[in-house]
């Protein structure tokens, strides 16, 4: 483990790691046994944040060690990704069903069939995800990170440590700069409503910037909170847009698959039209929400997170460490 970083950097690194470890440790068992859909969500979110922290402060723990932790966390995230996507889609379809009235009864069969297929797919994924979680647990990654963090914190506990140092500020500037520049370069992609892939790339750049800000926030006594909230809101809109892009493609495939199943089971496609009103309603809802989200994201980009906002997002890291 390297010891050439200053105490402010080490302390902030450890505080961030401890926070995410706590969430993963608390929620991982629930995700393994499908106790609550929020368990999968919280583990994935904390794992992504932890990977971002390790990219920011990995050398504090030693590059080789941090790289291995990142690699194992990436495998865990990959093993849980599809399950979380299905959880969100299931909740979405359940919400539509709960709002239907008697006049919409023709849509019920198709919606219920879509929900059933998503639930079946999710159930099928659980053993595979549980296996990946057990593999991760067997590596003792969380234990190793906890022990290394406590070892690093121990000699710092009786010291008067400044929250911010010049070394820490330089690190934060270097890490956030490529992410914010990536956002600035990709903001133009939002002007094209058809550029779904570009919108997704913009979301990823925004997400990386957000995680860097979140990792720095404690050193600045929460003064970055307002900025983080704006970045998070923008990321959420872009993420919800991407969800609907994926759902639309999946639904189009599902419609074709259900038609083929009907032919195989009944020897004819004649019963299939009963499912179409509900599936078409679902498709229309996805498309209308996607358009609404695009409009919201575009307006938000112009009013709250314009290019000027991103240009100055790291100004706080450019002040002297001893500034009031």
C-alpha positions as CSV (number, residue, x, y, z in Angstrom):
1,X,0.0,0.0,0.0
2,X,1.4,3.4,-1.0
3,X,1.8,6.0,1.7
4,X,2.9,9.0,-0.4
5,X,-0.6,10.7,-0.5
6,X,-1.4,13.4,2.0
7,X,-3.7,12.8,4.9
8,X,-6.6,14.8,3.5
9,X,-6.6,12.6,0.4
10,X,-6.3,9.4,2.3
11,X,-9.1,10.4,4.7
12,X,-11.6,11.3,1.9
13,X,-10.8,8.1,0.0
14,X,-11.4,6.0,3.1
15,X,-14.7,7.8,4.0
16,X,-16.0,7.2,0.5
17,X,-15.1,3.6,0.4
18,X,-16.6,2.9,3.9
19,X,-19.9,4.5,2.9
20,X,-20.3,2.4,-0.2
21,X,-19.1,-0.8,1.5
22,X,-21.8,-0.3,4.2
23,X,-24.5,-0.2,1.6
24,X,-23.2,-3.2,-0.4
25,X,-22.8,-5.3,2.8
26,X,-26.3,-4.5,4.0
27,X,-28.0,-5.2,0.7
28,X,-26.0,-8.0,-1.0
29,X,-27.7,-10.9,0.8
30,X,-31.2,-9.5,-0.1
31,X,-30.2,-9.3,-3.7
32,X,-28.9,-12.9,-3.7
33,X,-32.3,-14.2,-2.4
34,X,-34.5,-11.7,-4.3
35,X,-36.0,-10.3,-1.0
36,X,-36.6,-6.8,-2.3
37,X,-36.2,-5.2,-5.8
38,X,-34.5,-2.3,-4.0
39,X,-31.6,-4.6,-2.9
40,X,-30.4,-5.1,-6.4
41,X,-30.8,-1.4,-7.2
42,X,-28.9,-0.3,-4.1
43,X,-26.1,-2.8,-4.6
44,X,-25.6,-1.8,-8.2
45,X,-25.6,1.9,-7.3
46,X,-23.1,1.5,-4.5
47,X,-20.9,-0.7,-6.7
48,X,-20.8,1.9,-9.5
49,X,-20.0,4.6,-6.9
50,X,-17.3,2.5,-5.4
51,X,-15.7,1.9,-8.8
52,X,-15.8,5.6,-9.4
53,X,-14.1,6.2,-6.0
54,X,-11.4,3.6,-6.8
55,X,-10.8,5.4,-10.2
56,X,-10.4,8.6,-8.2
57,X,-8.4,7.3,-5.3
58,X,-7.2,3.8,-6.3
59,X,-3.5,4.7,-5.9
60,X,-4.1,5.4,-2.2
61,X,-4.8,1.6,-1.8
62,X,-2.2,0.6,-4.3
63,X,-2.9,0.5,-8.0
64,X,-2.7,-3.3,-8.5
65,X,-5.0,-4.0,-5.6
66,X,-7.5,-1.3,-6.6
67,X,-7.5,-2.5,-10.2
68,X,-8.4,-6.0,-9.0
69,X,-11.3,-4.7,-6.8
70,X,-12.6,-2.7,-9.8
71,X,-12.4,-5.7,-12.0
72,X,-14.4,-7.9,-9.5
73,X,-17.0,-5.1,-9.0
74,X,-17.4,-4.8,-12.7
75,X,-18.2,-8.5,-12.9
76,X,-20.7,-8.2,-10.1
77,X,-22.4,-5.2,-11.9
78,X,-22.6,-7.1,-15.1
79,X,-24.2,-10.1,-13.4
80,X,-26.9,-7.9,-11.9
81,X,-27.5,-5.5,-14.8
82,X,-30.2,-7.4,-16.7
83,X,-32.1,-8.3,-13.5
84,X,-32.4,-4.6,-12.5
85,X,-33.5,-3.6,-16.0
86,X,-36.3,-6.2,-15.8
87,X,-37.3,-5.1,-12.3
88,X,-37.8,-1.5,-13.5
89,X,-39.8,-2.7,-16.5
90,X,-42.0,-4.9,-14.4
91,X,-42.8,-2.0,-12.1
92,X,-43.6,0.2,-15.1
93,X,-46.1,-2.4,-16.6
94,X,-47.6,-3.0,-13.2
95,X,-48.2,0.7,-12.8
96,X,-50.0,0.9,-16.2
97,X,-52.2,-2.0,-15.2
98,X,-53.1,-0.5,-11.9
99,X,-54.4,2.7,-13.6
100,X,-56.7,0.9,-16.1
101,X,-60.4,1.3,-15.8
102,X,-63.3,-0.7,-17.2
103,X,-63.2,1.1,-20.6
104,X,-59.6,-0.1,-21.1
105,X,-60.4,-3.8,-20.5
106,X,-59.4,-4.7,-24.1
107,X,-55.9,-3.8,-23.2
108,X,-55.6,-6.1,-20.2
109,X,-54.7,-9.4,-21.9
110,X,-51.8,-7.9,-23.8
111,X,-50.5,-6.0,-20.8
112,X,-50.8,-9.1,-18.6
113,X,-49.0,-11.2,-21.2
114,X,-46.2,-8.7,-21.4
115,X,-45.9,-8.6,-17.6
116,X,-45.9,-12.4,-17.4
117,X,-43.0,-12.7,-19.9
118,X,-41.0,-10.1,-18.0
119,X,-41.6,-11.8,-14.7
120,X,-40.7,-15.2,-16.2
121,X,-37.4,-13.7,-17.6
122,X,-36.6,-12.1,-14.2
123,X,-37.3,-15.3,-12.3
124,X,-35.0,-17.2,-14.8
125,X,-32.2,-14.8,-14.2
126,X,-32.2,-15.0,-10.4
127,X,-30.1,-18.2,-10.0
128,X,-27.5,-16.9,-12.4
129,X,-27.3,-13.6,-10.5
130,X,-27.1,-15.4,-7.2
131,X,-24.2,-17.5,-8.5
132,X,-22.4,-14.3,-9.5
133,X,-23.0,-12.8,-6.1
134,X,-21.6,-16.0,-4.4
135,X,-18.6,-15.8,-6.7
136,X,-18.0,-12.2,-5.6
137,X,-18.4,-13.1,-1.9
138,X,-15.9,-16.0,-2.2
139,X,-13.3,-13.5,-3.4
140,X,-13.5,-11.7,0.0
141,X,-13.3,-8.3,-1.8
142,X,-15.5,-6.5,0.7
143,X,-13.5,-7.8,3.7
144,X,-10.2,-6.9,2.1
145,X,-11.4,-3.4,1.3
146,X,-12.7,-2.9,4.8
147,X,-9.5,-4.1,6.5
148,X,-7.3,-1.9,4.2
149,X,-9.5,1.1,4.9
150,X,-9.4,0.6,8.7
151,X,-5.6,0.2,8.6
152,X,-5.3,3.4,6.7
153,X,-7.7,5.3,9.0
154,X,-6.1,4.1,12.3
155,X,-3.1,6.4,12.3
156,X,-5.2,9.3,11.1
157,X,-7.7,9.2,14.0
158,X,-5.7,11.2,16.5
159,X,-4.4,13.8,14.0
160,X,-5.8,17.2,13.1
161,X,-6.3,16.8,9.4
162,X,-7.5,19.5,7.0
163,X,-10.5,18.6,4.9
164,X,-8.9,20.0,1.8
165,X,-5.3,20.1,0.6
166,X,-3.6,21.4,-2.5
167,X,-2.7,17.8,-3.5
168,X,-6.4,16.8,-3.1
169,X,-7.6,19.7,-5.2
170,X,-5.1,18.9,-7.9
171,X,-6.3,15.3,-8.0
172,X,-10.0,16.4,-8.2
173,X,-9.3,18.8,-11.0
174,X,-7.4,16.2,-13.0
175,X,-10.1,13.5,-12.5
176,X,-13.2,15.6,-13.3
177,X,-11.8,17.6,-16.2
178,X,-12.1,14.8,-18.9
179,X,-15.6,13.9,-17.7
180,X,-17.0,17.5,-17.8
181,X,-15.3,18.1,-21.2
182,X,-16.9,14.9,-22.5
183,X,-20.3,16.2,-21.4
184,X,-19.7,19.6,-23.1
185,X,-18.6,17.8,-26.3
186,X,-21.7,15.6,-26.3
187,X,-24.4,18.2,-25.4
188,X,-24.9,18.8,-29.1
189,X,-26.1,15.2,-29.5
190,X,-29.2,16.1,-27.5
191,X,-30.4,18.4,-30.3
192,X,-31.2,15.4,-32.5
193,X,-34.3,13.7,-31.2
194,X,-33.5,10.5,-33.2
195,X,-29.9,10.1,-31.9
196,X,-30.7,7.6,-29.2
197,X,-27.1,6.3,-29.1
198,X,-25.8,9.8,-28.6
199,X,-28.2,10.5,-25.8
200,X,-27.0,7.3,-24.1
201,X,-23.3,8.4,-24.5
202,X,-24.2,11.8,-23.0
203,X,-25.8,10.1,-20.0
204,X,-22.7,8.1,-19.3
205,X,-20.5,11.2,-19.4
206,X,-22.9,13.0,-17.0
207,X,-23.0,10.0,-14.7
208,X,-19.2,9.9,-14.4
209,X,-19.1,13.6,-13.6
210,X,-21.7,13.2,-11.0
211,X,-19.9,10.4,-9.2
212,X,-16.7,12.4,-9.1
213,X,-18.6,15.3,-7.5
214,X,-20.2,13.0,-5.0
215,X,-16.9,11.6,-4.0
216,X,-15.5,15.1,-3.4
217,X,-18.6,16.5,-1.6
218,X,-17.7,15.5,2.0
219,X,-14.5,17.4,1.9
220,X,-16.5,20.5,1.0
221,X,-19.0,20.1,3.8
222,X,-21.9,19.4,1.4
223,X,-21.5,22.7,-0.5
224,X,-21.6,20.7,-3.8
225,X,-25.1,19.4,-3.1
226,X,-27.0,21.8,-5.3
227,X,-24.6,21.2,-8.2
228,X,-24.9,17.4,-7.7
229,X,-28.7,17.6,-7.6
230,X,-28.8,19.3,-11.0
231,X,-26.4,16.8,-12.5
232,X,-28.4,13.9,-11.0
233,X,-31.7,15.3,-12.3
234,X,-30.2,15.6,-15.8
235,X,-28.8,12.1,-15.6
236,X,-32.1,10.6,-14.5
237,X,-33.9,12.1,-17.4
238,X,-31.4,10.7,-19.8
239,X,-31.4,7.4,-18.1
240,X,-35.2,7.2,-18.3
241,X,-35.0,8.0,-22.0
242,X,-32.6,5.1,-22.5
243,X,-34.8,2.7,-20.5
244,X,-37.7,3.5,-22.9
245,X,-35.4,3.0,-25.9
246,X,-34.5,-0.5,-24.7
247,X,-38.1,-1.3,-23.7
248,X,-39.4,-0.4,-27.1
249,X,-37.0,-2.7,-28.9
250,X,-37.7,-5.5,-26.4
251,X,-41.5,-5.0,-26.8
252,X,-41.2,-5.2,-30.6
253,X,-39.3,-8.5,-30.2
254,X,-41.9,-9.7,-27.7
255,X,-44.8,-9.1,-30.0
256,X,-43.2,-11.2,-32.7
257,X,-42.2,-13.9,-30.3
258,X,-45.8,-14.1,-28.9
259,X,-47.2,-14.4,-32.4
260,X,-44.9,-17.3,-33.1
261,X,-45.8,-19.0,-29.8
262,X,-49.5,-18.6,-30.6
263,X,-49.0,-20.3,-34.0
264,X,-47.0,-23.1,-32.4
265,X,-49.6,-23.7,-29.7
266,X,-52.8,-23.3,-31.6
267,X,-51.6,-24.0,-35.1
268,X,-52.9,-20.6,-36.2
269,X,-52.3,-16.9,-35.3
270,X,-56.1,-16.3,-35.0
271,X,-56.0,-15.9,-31.1
272,X,-53.1,-13.5,-31.2
273,X,-55.0,-10.3,-32.0
274,X,-56.5,-10.4,-28.5
275,X,-53.0,-9.5,-27.2
276,X,-52.4,-6.6,-29.6
277,X,-54.4,-3.8,-28.0
278,X,-52.6,-4.1,-24.7
279,X,-49.2,-4.4,-26.3
280,X,-49.9,-1.5,-28.6
281,X,-51.0,0.6,-25.7
282,X,-47.7,-0.3,-23.9
283,X,-45.7,0.7,-27.0
284,X,-47.6,4.0,-27.3
285,X,-47.1,4.7,-23.6
286,X,-43.3,4.1,-24.0
287,X,-43.0,6.3,-27.0
288,X,-45.0,9.1,-25.5
289,X,-43.0,9.1,-22.3
290,X,-39.8,9.0,-24.3
291,X,-40.8,12.1,-26.2
292,X,-41.9,13.9,-23.0
293,X,-38.6,13.0,-21.3
294,X,-36.6,14.2,-24.3
295,X,-38.4,17.5,-24.2
296,X,-37.8,17.8,-20.4
297,X,-34.1,16.9,-20.8
298,X,-33.7,19.5,-23.6
299,X,-35.3,22.2,-21.6
300,X,-33.3,21.3,-18.6
301,X,-30.0,21.4,-20.6
302,X,-30.8,24.9,-21.8
303,X,-32.0,26.3,-18.4
304,X,-30.1,24.5,-15.6
305,X,-27.2,22.6,-17.1
306,X,-26.1,24.6,-20.1
307,X,-22.5,24.5,-21.4
308,X,-21.7,27.4,-19.1
309,X,-22.8,25.3,-16.1
310,X,-20.4,22.5,-17.1
311,X,-17.5,25.0,-17.8
312,X,-17.6,26.2,-14.2
313,X,-18.6,22.9,-12.5
314,X,-15.1,22.4,-11.2
315,X,-14.4,26.0,-10.1
316,X,-14.6,24.9,-6.4
317,X,-11.5,22.7,-7.0
318,X,-9.5,25.7,-8.3
319,X,-9.6,27.7,-5.1
320,X,-6.7,27.7,-2.7
321,X,-6.9,25.0,-0.1
322,X,-6.8,27.5,2.7
323,X,-9.5,29.8,1.2
324,X,-12.5,30.5,3.4
